Amino acid sequence: MTNLNLSLKAKTRKETGKQVNKLRKQGKIPAVLYGHKVEPINLLVDYSVFEKVFNQINSEFFGFNED
């Protein structure tokens, strides 16, 4: 098994509902972090950063390489 150390930076966001469409047009991904006995946290992830991490995972574990 491969040891792969990845990190994905995210920022908290206040926008909810239909307001997130504006964020998507700006190349951001709205996300929500859920946890046991913890209030959900609204997050914002940059699409280009997410894409790099996603492609690393695909390449490492599944042999896919989408350039």
MOTAQUI-V509843 format. One record per backbone hydrogen bond with DSSP energy under -1.0 kcal/mol. NH is the residue of the N-H (numbers start at 1). CO is the residue of the C=O. E is the energy in kcal/mol with one decimal. If there is no record, write none. Layout:
NH,CO,E
NH,CO,E
This chain:
11,44,-2.4
13,42,-1.8
19,16,-1.7
20,17,-1.5
21,18,-1.4
24,20,-2.2
25,21,-1.9
27,24,-1.7
28,23,-2.1
29,45,-3.5
31,43,-2.4
33,41,-2.6
38,35,-1.4
41,33,-2.0
43,31,-3.4
44,11,-2.3
45,29,-2.4
47,27,-2.8
50,46,-2.4
51,47,-2.8
52,48,-1.6
53,49,-2.0
54,50,-2.9
55,51,-2.6
56,52,-1.9
57,53,-2.2
58,54,-2.5
59,55,-2.6
60,56,-2.6
61,57,-2.6
62,58,-1.8
64,58,-1.6
